[in-house]
Amino acid sequence: MCVCIPAQVIAITDAANRLARVRVGGATREVSLACIVDDAHPLESCIGDWVLIHVGFAMSRIDEAEAQKTLELLAALGEIEPRLAAQHADGLP
């Protein structure tokens, strides 16, 4: 199973290589937009877009509502994980 993380494109950093800076939570990182640009949606128009990031590549565009919903679910999973690990360590199912 793959996990894609929602991020917002904030700047184009290397147009020739289709690289952009995205904001993921409070951090920023450089990713490739090569998989999501085409004649109908050129590189420059990606600024402000919400995208799903997997291993350094924007895999698809999503709308802001879907991005926020996914971020909320990921945050909830992050809160549950330590509790599940503690239960498992205590021998509980």
BELGIJO-V331927 format. One record per helix or strand of 3 or more residues. SS is the DSSP state (H for helix, E for strand). FROM is the first residue (numbers start at 1). LEN is the number of residues. If there is no record, write none. Layout:
BEGIN
<<SS/FROM/LEN> <SS/FROM/LEN>>
END
This chain:
BEGIN
<<E/5/10> <H/15/3> <E/19/6> <E/27/6> <H/43/4> <E/50/5> <E/57/6> <H/64/26>>
END
